[in-house]
Structures are given as structure tokens and as C-alpha cells.
Amino acid sequence: MPKRKIAIFTGNRAEYGLQYPIIKAVDQHPDLEYQLLVSGAHLDSNFGRTLSEIQEDGFRIDAEVKIEMDSDSRIATAQAIGSGVLAVSRALDELRPDIMVVYADRFEGFAAVIAATQMNIPTAHIEGGDLTEGGALDDSVRHAMTKLAHMHFTTNQQASNRILAMGEESWRVHTVGFPAIDLISEGRFAAPAEIVENLGLDLARPIVLFTQHSVTTEADQAAIQLAPSAEAMCRLAAEGVQVIMTYPNNDAGGRQIIASLVALDERKVAGIQVHRSLGRHLYHGVLALARDPAVRVVCVGNSSSGIKETPAFGCPTVNIGSRQQGRLRAGNVIDAGYDADAIAAAVHRCLDDEAFRSVARTSPNPYYLGGAGVKVAEALAAVRLDQTLLRKSMTLKGEARDGWFR
């Protein structure tokens, strides 16, 4: 019996790091084979061209899907979704997969879901049901992807409950946990000696790992919102803190942030280094340094990794601005506004307050269930590929009982 073909779409570096356990589990499943569609920032040198990271991991790339996006404006994003639908549909027509897997809430993934579902290809959505209410378009895109998809793999029970509340049938919803934690639990990240060698860090001095993305509904404010963060990083560097800053995603407003980071890098501020991308291996390795109470590390910015991945390492986080508002979180997170004083004070608390550092190391992780990648692969292999899967039913009847019955 031929293996079931599972097309997996990835559009940027962070998303790929989260999908790695799924790709690996599909590859190792006796009844499945993967078809990897690589797109978006993976193919863009401005964002590190992280296609190479996928190749270094030993995965075969079955299609490079070019999405046209020549600026970071709102109209460019809208046009990129259209370009993505066209490009992904062509790739799917050639590959003819049995199931399509798409992750989270990115505009590239949204295009992939539209293409696949309109081609009657059963589509599995990872990380639906989450909340980020802070002004990004992520929630709207994520929930739209949920309603288009035929299978749902969530990172936590709250997310599953929200998907059920959208009227999705319960047999379609699988609560599997956060896939990236599979790798973390296996120790698949750089060791301290490798980090010291590659990044030139002194583990006796405090370390900040910084990433700030644009808030897409406030894209024109991206550089203004970064400015207080950059000022705080410069102050901290002057105090002897080692600051590692990485590029944002290719969202609307992202190029404004990159321009500011390039300008900061050209100033050669002592203690600050700027990277297009660290790659998952090094990125997780830096966060893992926090497991040693003698090493002071803090994740700073507004990336979802600061909320979802840091608890697995016991690493404290300073979450800046509104982008992750509403996101389920552990007790290792301190919120700060767009204010240099507030950001610097929050970082100092994460580095110097032993009570809070202890809380960060011991807080329960709301995203850890274990074996997410294997659970996804097993469900993809077991689901029946028939009209029942493709024909979705709404479980909410809209009956009026003392108001709207839900």
C-alpha cells in the first residue's frame, strides 16, 4: 500500500522551528511521507534566507514557493496573500498530496490554506484556537484558517475549547501540546561551549536575547515602537549586559525595524550584536542557559517564543507592548510598555531578582503535553480520507433558548 503523502508548508524561520518535530515524525512514520513546501522569508536574503537551515537539518525540499512581496506595507501583504494562493496552488497541483499541513497564523500560511481547501485537499491546521489580541492581525487570520481547515491540532486545552466553541466537530480537534517542546525535551539545541564559540559570549555576564516584531495593525508605528527598546538595550549594554538582537518577521512594518537595527549595528555599540537569524539550534541554546541559576539570561521583545518556548527553559521574559496580549502564559513573563525606563527595569528584575528568577525556573508550563509531533503524525495516518473529512458540519444550531443558545 503506498504511503500517504503529507504536504507541509513553512513560510519563515520561527514557524519551521516549531514544525520540525512534525516533519521528523511524519518522515519516521511507516505509513507516511512528507512533501515540504518552503516559502516566504525562507527564500528572502533580507531575512536570512533560512532555506539553508532546513537543508542542514537533512530534509528534502519538494517545492520552493515564491510569494511576491516587494515592500512591507499593508497592500503588499494583501497582494502577497493573492500571490501565495497562486503559487501554492501550482505546487499542490504538481505534488498531489493526500493531506496539507499548515501552521499557526501567518499570511503565507493563510494563502496555503486557501489554496489547499479550494482544491479539495484535506487540510490540517496546527496551533489554532490561540489568542493574541494586541493589535496584530494574527487572531483574525488564525481563526479564519481554523474555519477553513478539516483537522485541528492545538497546543493547549483552552485553545481546543475555543475551536469547539466555533462550532467545529469534536472528532476533528486534537489537543497535542506545543511541538517545539519535543525538541527542547530531547536536548536538541546548542551546548554552552558552542554558544560561547559562535556568539562570543561571557557566561559570567548577563545576556539579553531580543526580538521585536511589528504590530501589523500599527505597521506605520513599527520604528517608533522599536526606539524605546533600542534605547533600553543600549543602556543595558553600557552596564555590561550582552545583547543579542535578531531580525523580525517579514510582516508589514518589519522592514522599518530592520532599517533601525541596521543603523544600530553600524554604530558598533559595545555589547550589542545584531543577527538576521540565529537559527533554532543557537536560539534555543541561548534560552537553555537559563537552566543554570548561575547564568543570567532574559528573553526580551514581543515574539511568541518569549511566551511559549521560554517556560520550557525556565527563562524569564520581558514582553513589550500589545502584540502578545491575551496569549496563555506561564509565571515567567513580565509585561512592559514602549518605554525605555520600564523595559530596562523589567530586564533588571529578570536578571537580579532571585525570587522572580526562581519563579521563572519553576513555573508550570501550560504548553507541555509531550510527543506532539508523533501525535500529529499518528492522527494524519489514521484519519479516513473521505467525504466525511471534507464536508464540515456546524455543531452550533443557533437555537434561541432564553437568548442565543451556544
C-alpha positions as a printed Julia matrix, in Angstrom:
406×3 Matrix{Float64}:
   0.0    0.0    0.0
   1.51   3.37  -0.99
   2.44   5.79   1.76
   0.09   8.68   2.46
   1.62  11.94   1.14
   1.63  14.77   3.68
   2.42  18.22   2.26
   3.86  20.52   4.95
   4.06  24.26   4.31
   6.58  26.54   6.02
   6.95  30.26   5.41
   9.51  31.57   7.93
  12.29  30.57  10.33
  10.28  30.58  13.57
   7.45  28.55  12.06
   9.88  25.94  10.71
  11.48  25.51  14.14
   8.05  24.74  15.56
   7.22  22.33  12.73
  10.48  20.38  12.87
   9.12  17.69  15.24
   6.11  17.21  12.97
   8.21  16.87   9.82
  10.52  14.44  11.63
   7.61  12.35  12.95
   5.94  12.2    9.52
   9.27  11.17   7.98
   9.7    8.37  10.52
   6.11   7.08  10.32
   5.93   3.86   8.26
   2.7    4.87   6.5
   3.55   8.5    5.72
   5.93  10.52   3.57
   6.38  14.28   3.69
   6.38  16.79   0.86
   7.98  20.02   2.06
   6.82  23.33   0.57
   9.2   26.16   1.52
   8.17  29.77   1.0
   8.13  33.33   2.33
  11.11  34.6    4.31
  12.93  31.28   3.86
  13.68  32.4    0.31
  14.48  36.04   1.12
  18.08  37.06   1.81
  16.82  40.16   3.66
  15.54  37.84   6.38
  18.48  35.45   6.46
  17.39  33.09   3.64
  16.77  30.34   6.18
  16.21  27.75   3.47
  19.76  26.67   4.33
  18.74  25.75   7.89
  16.16  23.3    6.53
  18.76  21.76   4.22
  21.28  21.47   7.05
  18.7   19.52   9.04
  18.68  16.94   6.24
  15.14  17.46   4.98
  14.3   17.26   1.3
  12.65  20.37  -0.14
   9.99  19.39  -2.66
   8.9   22.87  -3.75
  10.24  26.39  -3.36
   7.11  28.54  -3.44
   7.94  32.13  -4.29
   5.5   34.67  -2.85
   5.88  38.14  -4.34
   6.24  40.82  -1.66
   8.35  43.83  -2.64
   7.6   46.01   0.4
   6.23  45.7    3.93
   3.09  47.76   3.54
  -0.46  46.56   4.18
  -1.25  46.49   0.47
   1.89  44.43  -0.14
   0.74  41.88   2.44
  -2.71  41.65   0.87
  -1.16  41.21  -2.58
   1.29  38.64  -1.18
  -1.63  36.53   0.02
  -3.0   36.55  -3.53
   0.43  35.72  -4.94
   0.72  32.93  -2.37
  -2.59  31.36  -3.33
  -1.47  31.24  -6.95
   1.99  29.87  -6.18
   0.9   27.3   -3.6
  -1.92  26.02  -5.83
   0.59  25.39  -8.64
   2.87  23.46  -6.27
  -0.02  21.41  -4.91
  -1.21  20.6   -8.4
   2.21  19.12  -9.13
   2.7   17.29  -5.82
  -0.87  15.96  -5.42
  -0.69  15.39  -1.63
  -3.27  13.46   0.38
  -3.23  15.99   3.24
  -1.86  19.52   3.66
  -0.41  20.72   6.99
  -0.21  24.45   7.76
   0.94  26.2   10.93
  -0.47  29.0   13.08
  -1.42  32.46  11.81
   0.99  33.82   9.21
  -0.26  35.41   6.0
   1.77  32.9    3.97
   0.04  30.03   5.76
  -3.32  31.7    5.21
  -2.63  31.67   1.47
  -1.65  27.99   1.67
  -4.88  27.07   3.49
  -6.98  28.92   0.94
  -5.24  27.15  -1.94
  -5.44  23.69  -0.4
  -9.05  23.81   0.77
 -10.28  25.25  -2.52
  -8.54  22.32  -4.25
 -10.42  19.84  -2.0
  -7.21  18.78  -0.28
  -7.87  17.86   3.38
  -6.03  20.43   5.46
  -4.65  20.16   8.99
  -4.08  23.34  10.98
  -1.56  23.45  13.83
  -1.93  25.88  16.76
  -5.46  27.06  16.12
  -7.58  28.43  18.94
  -4.84  30.55  20.49
  -5.4   34.21  21.35
  -3.25  37.26  20.58
  -5.49  40.28  20.99
  -2.87  43.01  20.97
  -3.4   44.61  17.59
  -1.77  42.12  15.23
  -3.94  40.53  12.55
  -2.93  37.1   13.84
  -6.19  36.27  15.63
  -8.37  37.03  12.61
  -6.11  35.05  10.28
  -5.74  32.15  12.71
  -9.49  31.81  13.3
 -10.18  32.06   9.57
  -7.67  29.25   8.98
  -9.45  27.19  11.64
 -12.79  27.51   9.86
 -11.22  26.51   6.56
  -9.25  23.54   7.92
 -10.51  19.97   8.32
  -8.29  18.85  11.23
  -7.1   20.87  14.21
  -4.03  20.25  16.38
  -3.91  22.59  19.35
  -1.23  23.42  21.91
  -3.5   23.57  24.96
  -6.99  22.69  26.15
  -8.17  26.3   26.23
  -7.42  26.53  22.51
  -9.32  23.3   21.82
 -12.3   24.66  23.77
 -12.34  27.81  21.63
 -12.3   25.75  18.42
 -15.23  23.69  19.71
 -16.98  26.96  20.56
 -16.59  27.95  16.9
 -18.83  25.01  16.02
 -16.11  22.57  14.89
 -16.88  18.87  15.36
 -15.06  17.34  18.34
 -13.56  14.43  16.37
 -11.6   16.92  14.26
  -9.88  18.52  17.29
  -6.71  17.05  18.81
  -5.01  18.62  21.85
  -1.36  17.66  21.3
   0.71  20.36  23.05
   3.39  22.63  21.64
   5.55  20.77  19.06
   8.73  22.79  19.71
   8.91  21.38  23.23
   9.56  17.93  21.72
  12.96  19.17  20.6
  13.6   21.01  23.83
  12.83  17.93  25.93
  15.25  15.93  23.76
  18.02  18.5   24.34
  18.2   19.36  20.63
  19.93  22.73  20.98
  23.41  24.22  21.22
  25.54  23.45  24.28
  27.06  26.33  26.27
  30.52  25.85  24.76
  29.07  26.07  21.24
  27.22  29.26  22.13
  30.36  30.84  23.56
  32.29  29.91  20.41
  29.66  31.11  17.93
  28.44  34.25  19.69
  31.49  35.24  21.72
  29.54  35.42  24.98
  30.92  35.54  28.5
  28.61  33.36  30.6
  29.65  35.2   33.74
  27.93  38.34  32.41
  24.16  38.79  31.87
  22.64  38.1   28.45
  19.59  39.53  26.67
  18.08  37.74  23.66
  15.96  40.33  21.86
  13.39  40.09  19.04
  10.68  42.67  18.34
   8.18  42.3   15.52
   5.81  44.89  14.14
   2.2   45.08  15.31
   0.53  44.72  11.93
  -2.46  46.97  12.63
   0.05  49.65  13.67
   2.65  48.95  10.97
   3.4   52.63  10.42
   4.48  52.83  14.09
   6.96  49.93  13.92
  10.15  52.01  14.05
   8.7   54.35  16.7
   7.73  51.37  18.85
  11.22  49.87  18.5
  13.02  53.07  19.55
  12.48  52.76  23.34
  13.51  49.11  23.19
  16.7   50.01  21.33
  17.43  52.75  23.85
  16.96  50.32  26.73
  19.27  47.78  25.06
  21.97  50.44  24.65
  21.67  51.39  28.32
  21.93  47.77  29.39
  24.93  47.2   27.12
  26.66  50.2   28.72
  26.16  48.44  32.08
  27.9   45.31  30.83
  24.87  43.31  29.63
  25.48  41.3   26.43
  22.64  41.97  23.99
  21.82  39.71  21.02
  19.26  41.27  18.66
  17.64  39.36  15.78
  15.6   40.5   12.78
  11.78  40.48  12.86
   9.4   38.55  10.62
   8.54  39.86   7.16
   5.24  41.4    8.31
   4.04  44.85   7.35
   6.36  47.22   9.22
   9.14  44.66   9.53
  11.49  46.45   7.16
  11.25  49.6    9.28
  12.52  47.57  12.23
  15.29  46.06  10.13
  16.42  49.52   8.99
  16.62  50.61  12.64
  18.57  47.5   13.58
  20.99  48.01  10.69
  21.55  51.61  11.8
  22.15  50.45  15.36
  24.56  47.77  14.17
  26.52  50.35  12.16
  27.05  52.34  15.36
  29.08  49.41  16.72
  27.68  49.77  20.22
  29.87  47.75  22.57
  27.98  44.74  23.9
  25.3   44.65  21.17
  25.33  42.21  18.26
  22.68  42.07  15.5
  21.83  38.89  13.55
  19.4   38.23  10.72
  18.63  34.88  12.35
  20.29  32.73  15.0
  18.6   29.56  13.8
  16.63  27.3   16.11
  19.72  25.42  17.36
  21.51  28.51  18.69
  18.35  30.37  19.7
  17.16  27.57  21.96
  20.7   27.07  23.2
  20.84  30.65  24.49
  17.46  30.27  26.22
  18.64  26.99  27.75
  21.47  28.77  29.53
  18.8   29.97  31.98
  18.54  26.46  33.39
  21.8   27.15  35.23
  20.94  29.53  38.11
  24.46  30.97  37.85
  23.84  32.19  34.26
  21.59  35.25  33.96
  19.59  35.22  30.71
  16.4   37.04  29.74
  14.29  36.91  26.57
  13.05  40.38  25.57
  10.68  41.64  22.86
   7.26  40.62  21.59
   7.86  37.29  19.87
   5.54  34.4   20.68
   8.66  32.39  21.52
   9.07  34.59  24.59
   5.7   33.34  25.8
   5.5   29.75  24.55
   9.08  28.46  24.41
  10.79  30.14  27.37
   8.84  28.23  30.08
  10.47  25.01  28.88
  13.86  26.51  29.77
  12.81  28.36  32.92
  13.95  31.55  31.2
  12.43  34.88  32.34
  10.8   37.04  29.68
  10.09  40.74  29.24
   7.12  41.07  26.89
   6.97  44.51  25.26
   3.79  46.17  24.02
   0.48  44.67  22.99
   1.38  42.07  20.35
   1.02  39.03  22.64
  -1.95  40.35  24.63
  -4.32  37.54  25.63
  -1.77  34.78  24.99
  -1.81  31.93  27.51
   1.37  32.28  29.57
   3.37  30.89  32.47
   4.63  32.83  35.5
   7.96  33.75  33.89
   6.65  36.78  31.95
   6.84  40.49  32.89
   4.96  42.97  30.69
   6.37  46.38  29.77
   5.1   49.2   27.57
   7.01  51.12  24.9
   9.1   52.93  27.48
  12.89  52.61  27.85
  12.81  53.04  31.64
  10.11  50.39  32.07
  11.85  47.95  29.74
  15.24  48.37  31.44
  13.63  48.0   34.9
  11.84  44.8   33.83
  15.09  43.37  32.42
  16.9   44.17  35.67
  14.19  42.37  37.62
  14.62  39.3   35.42
  18.39  39.4   35.87
  18.7   40.44  39.51
  15.56  39.48  41.42
  16.35  35.99  42.72
  12.76  35.42  43.85
  11.39  36.12  40.37
  14.18  34.09  38.73
  13.18  31.16  40.93
   9.53  31.56  39.89
  10.59  31.61  36.22
  12.57  28.38  36.65
   9.77  26.52  38.44
   6.51  27.79  36.9
   4.36  25.05  35.32
   4.47  25.12  31.53
   0.91  25.41  30.13
   2.04  24.19  26.69
   3.79  20.95  27.64
   1.94  17.7   26.96
   4.76  15.71  25.33
   5.18  13.96  21.99
   3.23  16.48  19.92
   4.95  15.62  16.64
   4.25  11.89  17.0
   0.62  12.56  17.97
   0.13  14.68  14.84
   1.72  12.06  12.59
  -0.41   9.26  14.08
  -3.62  11.24  13.57
  -2.65  12.09   9.97
  -2.05   8.39   9.28
  -5.28   7.23  10.94
  -7.86   9.71   9.65
 -10.14   8.44   6.89
  -9.73  10.36   3.64
 -13.31  10.56   2.52
 -16.18  12.98   2.1
 -16.85  12.96   5.85
 -13.5   14.67   6.34
 -14.08  17.19   3.57
 -17.72  18.02   4.35
 -17.68  20.08   7.5
 -20.72  20.4    9.75
 -21.56  23.24  12.12
 -22.32  21.94  15.61
 -23.99  25.19  16.74
 -27.63  25.26  15.73
 -28.35  28.84  16.72
 -31.47  27.9   18.6
 -32.97  30.59  20.8
 -33.35  29.49  24.42
 -33.58  32.46  26.77
 -31.36  34.31  24.32
 -28.94  32.71  21.91
 -28.17  29.1   22.74
 -24.5   28.21  22.35
